[in-house]
């Protein structure tokens, strides 16, 4: 494998959503312990469904 090729594990990331900051941090810690190297988070609220 060349230095530019990455394994699937190195290329896969995860999106985590938490309703509280404590929940989000706990999910990130668990993901890191499981070997996830990339985690994406976005800010913004949920729009109410009408």
MOJO-V859855 format. One record per residue. RES is the residue in three letters. D_LAST is the distance of its C-alpha to the last C-alpha in Angstrom with 1 decimal. Layout:
RES_D_LAST, RES_D_LAST
//
This chain:
UNK_51.5, UNK_51.7, UNK_50.4, UNK_47.5, UNK_46.4, UNK_44.1, UNK_43.4, UNK_40.1, UNK_39.7, UNK_40.2, UNK_37.7, UNK_34.8, UNK_32.3, UNK_29.4, UNK_25.9, UNK_25.3, UNK_22.3, UNK_22.8, UNK_20.9, UNK_24.0, UNK_26.9, UNK_29.3, UNK_27.3, UNK_27.1, UNK_30.8, UNK_31.8, UNK_30.0, UNK_31.8, UNK_35.1, UNK_34.8, UNK_34.0, UNK_37.1, UNK_39.2, UNK_38.2, UNK_39.4, UNK_36.2, UNK_37.4, UNK_34.3, UNK_31.0, UNK_28.1, UNK_25.6, UNK_23.1, UNK_21.6, UNK_18.2, UNK_15.2, UNK_12.2, UNK_9.0, UNK_6.2, UNK_3.8, UNK_0.0
//
